[in-house]
Amino acid sequence: MILARSWLLALVSICIVFGHASDALSKGKGKGKGKGDFSRIGRAADDFPHIDANGDNKISRDEWIRRGNFDLLDANGDGFLTIRELRAMYKGHNKKSYTWRPESGPRGRDASRDEGALTYKIPIKQISDHVACAIGRPRSCGAGPSIKRGMIATGLGPRFPDSARCPGIDDIWAMSYDFKRTRESYHGGLDIPVPWGTPMLAAANGTVVAKFKGVKSARGKEVVLRHSAADTGLPMWVYTSYGHLDALPDELKIGQRVRAGEYIGPTGNSGVSGMNKNVQSKHRRPAVHFVAVYSSDPHYAWGRSVVIPKDGWWMDPVALYRPTAPYDSASVKALAEDGKFTDIPVMFKDGTLLPKNTKLIWPYACTRR
């Protein structure tokens, strides 16, 4: 009887311990004070096993796959990232309190309009089924058309100036999302985590061609810019989009011109869950979902909360910053390893550009080191 009682007490103690652990885990991953607020410890714990390919409880430089800022995160300089070091990437990001002042951007606003850009908008029926599937990505199409149109991992990575401290990437271009989806799926952009309300910046001069509320989109609230060759210096029409906005900017109108570094809107985590298209994601950290697509044809159409260029192709957003061709994913993937790091032009928080004559910048301002 005494032995049985001791065994029962031990079992109860174990249950209590696991109960506390479960509570702590749910607090780490659950909803906090603000909309979509949650512990960044939970995000790091979720991401770590997917990055740690060999399961040795540390992330090597190769496993980091050029997300940027490896040396800054590697606090002890041992050439590996621990989960504690990964958590530093999200420090302070779960505090939702911020004040949005759209007029305070150091680059100001471009009040001009480009009505001509809007004349190139065409009905969606004039877009081929293949391109509509590839860029629009409805469930009925599967992943095949997107892969054929450039949604493949390239191995490119950002290299920021030595004098700049810039936000790096966590979810990389074309990474497999099979672990968080019910079907074959790949990430159609870059996610760059930053604190709530951080201003997203226009990556180049361009024209606002769409603003989407994204009620049933994983990208959430989103602004899309259209860039000519004169805007970017690239020999094609480029469309950049800025998703997961906390709010759509009233001050940006369809047809309005913007300049590189101009504020797009405040960073948030808007967008439905990848597993449930009717529910706002509860566990997404604040970040921009930064997308680049391109076309040789100036025409474009609106799909379901997405801009689809006629003859559109996916581009690794890091390839946008390459000084020379190639830009297409297949050719970029084939580059030698020493060509995979891409020097990133940036804007500092005071509005200074580096290099000073750049047409393109990273979609967040950097601080000086």
Secondary structure by P-SEA (a helix, b strand, c coil): caaaaaaaaaaaaaaaaaaaaaaaaaaaccccccccbbbaaaaaaaacccccccccccccccccccccccccccccccccccaaaaaaaaccccccbbbbccccccccccccccaaaaaaccccccccaaaaaaccccccccaaaaaaaccccccbbbbccccbbbbbbcccccccccccccccccccbbbbbbcccccccccccccccccccccccccccbbbbbbccccccccbbbbbbbccccccccccccccccccccccccccccccccccccccccccccccbbbbbcccccbbbbccccccccbbbbccccccccccccccaaaaaaccccccbbbbbbbcccccccccccccccccccccc
